[in-house]
Amino acid sequence: PTIFASPRFDSPALRVAELVVVPASLMSTTNQAVSEKGSPPIRQWLERAATDGRVRVVSAEAKQGSWYQPVRTLSDVQAAEKKLFNSLKGEFEGFVDRYFNRKVSRWFTRLFLAMGLSPNSITVLAGLVGLLAAAGFGMGTYSAGIVAALLFQLAAVIDCCDGEVARLTFTESPLGAWLDIVLDNIVHMAIFTGIAV
């Protein structure tokens, strides 16, 4: 087992655990012990195991900068959310995606999460906005072209959100990846067609 412990709290054998990673077999053993003795023995077991050197204790503070964030107060919640959103990025990103689209998309992602939209519905929304942009380019006027360009940029921003929502809600799927690629290609072909008209 691995224990991520806070150095701010000390006990004779084991610092207070922030997070304990244990094998499933241990949990079944402790469940049997709970039913036999009537009290949860996990704390006592961990203290004995730490004393015997059978438990690896890792400082939680050392891990906090990467993937670990304790959440006890409102400021901790905000820090955890910031860390989650800062970790969001696609597998392949260009300059505009990394330095513009991804920064703007986080605002939309928060909104879509609050609305409860699924990643696939966000993909469809991005596709519809992209098709509106293609129609604007097809009108052929200067003002329509400006609006179409802005809509196309908005579609690119929203297109970042489906993956962000999928990663945050653990709903990534092969269907979602396929739908994203298909609608992206349809929008791109429609944009080129609209410009050529």
C-alpha positions as CSV (number, residue, x, y, z in Angstrom):
1,P,0.0,0.0,0.0
2,T,1.0,3.6,-0.6
3,I,0.0,6.4,1.8
4,F,0.1,10.1,0.7
5,A,0.4,11.8,4.1
6,S,0.5,15.3,5.3
7,P,3.5,16.3,7.4
8,R,1.5,18.9,9.3
9,F,-0.1,16.2,11.5
10,D,2.0,13.6,13.3
11,S,1.3,10.4,15.1
12,P,3.8,8.1,16.7
13,A,3.7,5.6,13.9
14,L,2.0,7.2,11.0
15,R,1.2,10.7,9.9
16,V,-2.4,11.5,9.2
17,A,-3.2,10.2,5.7
18,E,-4.5,12.5,3.0
19,L,-4.9,9.5,0.6
20,V,-4.3,5.8,1.0
21,V,-3.8,3.5,-2.0
22,V,-4.4,-0.1,-1.0
23,P,-4.9,-3.4,-3.0
24,A,-8.5,-4.7,-3.3
25,S,-7.4,-7.9,-1.4
26,L,-6.7,-5.7,1.7
27,M,-10.1,-4.2,1.6
28,S,-11.8,-7.6,1.6
29,T,-9.6,-8.6,4.6
30,T,-10.5,-5.4,6.5
31,N,-14.2,-5.9,5.8
32,Q,-14.1,-9.3,7.4
33,A,-12.3,-7.8,10.4
34,V,-15.0,-5.1,10.7
35,S,-17.7,-7.7,10.8
36,E,-15.8,-9.8,13.4
37,K,-14.7,-7.0,15.7
38,G,-17.4,-4.3,15.1
39,S,-14.9,-1.5,14.5
40,P,-12.9,-0.4,11.5
41,P,-9.3,-1.6,11.9
42,I,-7.8,0.1,8.9
43,R,-6.1,2.8,10.9
44,Q,-4.6,0.3,13.4
45,W,-3.5,-2.0,10.5
46,L,-1.8,0.9,8.7
47,E,0.0,2.0,11.8
48,R,1.3,-1.5,12.4
49,A,2.3,-1.9,8.7
50,A,4.1,1.5,8.8
51,T,6.0,0.4,11.9
52,D,6.9,-2.9,10.2
53,G,8.0,-1.1,7.0
54,R,5.3,-2.7,4.9
55,V,3.7,0.6,3.9
56,R,5.3,3.2,1.7
57,V,4.6,6.8,3.0
58,V,4.9,9.6,0.4
59,S,4.7,13.3,1.3
60,A,1.4,14.7,0.0
61,E,3.0,18.1,-0.3
62,A,5.5,16.7,-2.8
63,K,2.7,15.4,-5.0
64,Q,0.4,18.4,-4.7
65,G,2.0,20.3,-7.5
66,S,1.1,17.7,-10.1
67,W,-1.9,15.5,-9.8
68,Y,-2.9,15.7,-6.1
69,Q,-5.0,18.4,-4.5
70,P,-6.6,18.2,-1.0
71,V,-10.0,19.8,-0.8
72,R,-11.2,21.0,2.5
73,T,-12.1,24.7,2.0
74,L,-13.7,26.8,-0.7
75,S,-10.2,28.1,-1.7
76,D,-9.1,24.4,-2.1
77,V,-12.1,23.8,-4.4
78,Q,-11.1,26.8,-6.5
79,A,-7.5,25.6,-6.6
80,A,-8.6,22.0,-7.6
81,E,-10.9,23.4,-10.4
82,K,-8.1,25.6,-11.7
83,K,-5.7,22.6,-11.7
84,L,-8.2,20.5,-13.6
85,F,-8.9,23.1,-16.2
86,N,-5.2,23.9,-16.7
87,S,-4.6,20.2,-17.4
88,L,-7.1,20.1,-20.3
89,K,-5.6,19.9,-23.7
90,G,-5.9,17.8,-26.8
91,E,-3.5,15.3,-28.0
92,F,-2.6,17.4,-31.1
93,E,-2.8,21.2,-30.8
94,G,-1.7,24.0,-33.1
95,F,-0.6,27.5,-32.1
96,V,-4.1,29.0,-32.2
97,D,-5.6,26.1,-30.3
98,R,-3.0,26.3,-27.5
99,Y,-2.8,30.0,-27.0
100,F,-6.3,31.2,-27.9
101,N,-9.0,28.6,-28.5
102,R,-8.1,26.5,-25.4
103,K,-8.1,29.6,-23.1
104,V,-11.5,30.8,-24.3
105,S,-13.0,27.3,-24.4
106,R,-12.6,26.9,-20.7
107,W,-15.3,29.5,-20.1
108,F,-17.7,27.7,-22.4
109,T,-16.7,24.4,-20.9
110,R,-17.8,25.7,-17.4
111,L,-21.1,26.8,-18.9
112,F,-21.7,23.5,-20.7
113,L,-20.9,21.5,-17.5
114,A,-23.4,23.7,-15.6
115,M,-26.0,23.0,-18.3
116,G,-25.3,19.3,-18.2
117,L,-24.6,19.0,-21.9
118,S,-23.0,15.8,-23.1
119,P,-19.8,15.8,-25.1
120,N,-21.6,14.6,-28.2
121,S,-24.2,17.3,-28.0
122,I,-21.4,19.9,-27.8
123,T,-19.8,18.3,-30.9
124,V,-23.1,18.7,-32.8
125,L,-23.4,22.3,-31.6
126,A,-19.9,23.1,-32.9
127,G,-20.9,21.5,-36.2
128,L,-24.0,23.6,-36.5
129,V,-22.2,26.8,-35.8
130,G,-19.6,25.8,-38.4
131,L,-22.3,25.2,-41.0
132,L,-23.8,28.6,-40.2
133,A,-20.3,30.0,-40.9
134,A,-20.2,28.2,-44.2
135,A,-23.6,29.6,-45.2
136,G,-22.3,33.1,-44.3
137,F,-19.3,32.7,-46.5
138,G,-21.6,31.5,-49.3
139,M,-23.5,34.8,-49.2
140,G,-20.5,36.5,-50.8
141,T,-20.9,39.9,-49.1
142,Y,-18.2,41.6,-47.1
143,S,-20.3,41.9,-43.9
144,A,-21.5,38.3,-44.2
145,G,-17.9,37.2,-44.6
146,I,-16.9,39.0,-41.4
147,V,-19.8,37.4,-39.5
148,A,-18.9,34.0,-41.0
149,A,-15.3,34.3,-40.0
150,L,-16.3,35.1,-36.4
151,L,-18.8,32.1,-36.4
152,F,-16.1,29.8,-37.7
153,Q,-13.7,30.9,-34.9
154,L,-16.5,30.4,-32.4
155,A,-17.1,26.9,-33.8
156,A,-13.4,26.1,-33.4
157,V,-13.6,27.2,-29.7
158,I,-16.7,25.1,-29.0
159,D,-15.0,22.2,-30.8
160,C,-12.4,22.2,-28.0
161,C,-15.1,21.9,-25.4
162,D,-16.4,18.5,-26.3
163,G,-13.1,16.8,-25.4
164,E,-12.7,19.0,-22.3
165,V,-16.2,18.0,-21.0
166,A,-15.5,14.3,-21.9
167,R,-12.2,14.3,-20.0
168,L,-13.7,16.1,-17.0
169,T,-16.7,13.8,-16.8
170,F,-14.9,10.5,-17.8
171,T,-17.2,10.1,-20.8
172,E,-14.7,9.8,-23.6
173,S,-15.8,7.2,-26.1
174,P,-14.9,5.9,-29.6
175,L,-18.3,7.2,-30.9
176,G,-17.5,10.7,-29.6
177,A,-14.1,10.7,-31.3
178,W,-15.6,9.5,-34.5
179,L,-18.4,12.0,-34.4
180,D,-15.9,14.8,-33.8
181,I,-13.8,13.9,-36.8
182,V,-16.8,13.4,-39.1
183,L,-18.4,16.8,-38.2
184,D,-15.1,18.6,-38.4
185,N,-14.5,17.3,-42.0
186,I,-18.1,18.2,-43.0
187,V,-17.7,21.7,-41.6
188,H,-14.3,22.2,-43.4
189,M,-15.7,21.0,-46.7
190,A,-18.7,23.3,-46.3
191,I,-16.5,26.3,-45.4
192,F,-14.4,25.7,-48.6
193,T,-17.5,25.3,-50.7
194,G,-19.0,28.5,-49.2
195,I,-15.9,30.5,-49.9
196,A,-15.7,29.2,-53.5
197,V,-19.3,30.1,-54.3
